[in-house]
């Protein structure tokens, strides 16, 4: 694990929408794209705490899951979350898959689902929120490792079609 600068991260996410910046190709906001159906995208977390940690988002800037999504839009997004989780489980050894939506109107306002595969054998005291907290550090991964993981997940996603 590599130490994580939470202060710099907070400044970054409060400065603008990281999801929209990624989707428009803004420099410094690159992520490894896993899935894109035109309405939703999935990509690897830039700051993963677990191997294969991914985010699933609607393409359009949506800030409230209840007010901004119709029931059918919500269910469509959840179908993508489920599909990405299945692909991650096919690629990354997983004891349990965490799926949760976090964010705030004050930062990270674009709704997004975290899909985080917990590896087998993690002690209970390091599971659940502990496993997701950046304050405990983030994984060190090379660009080549990220690209290889992304390719494996994309292949698993295509096998699910």
HUNORFEN-V134643 format. One record per helix or strand of 2 or more residues. SS is the DSSP state (alpha for helix, beta for strand). FROM is the first residue (numbers start at 1). TO is the last residue. If there is no record, write none. Layout:
{{SS FROM TO} {SS FROM TO}}
This chain:
{{alpha 6 15} {alpha 18 23} {beta 33 36} {beta 40 44} {beta 54 58} {alpha 71 91} {beta 96 104} {beta 107 118} {alpha 124 126} {alpha 129 132} {alpha 134 136} {alpha 143 159}}
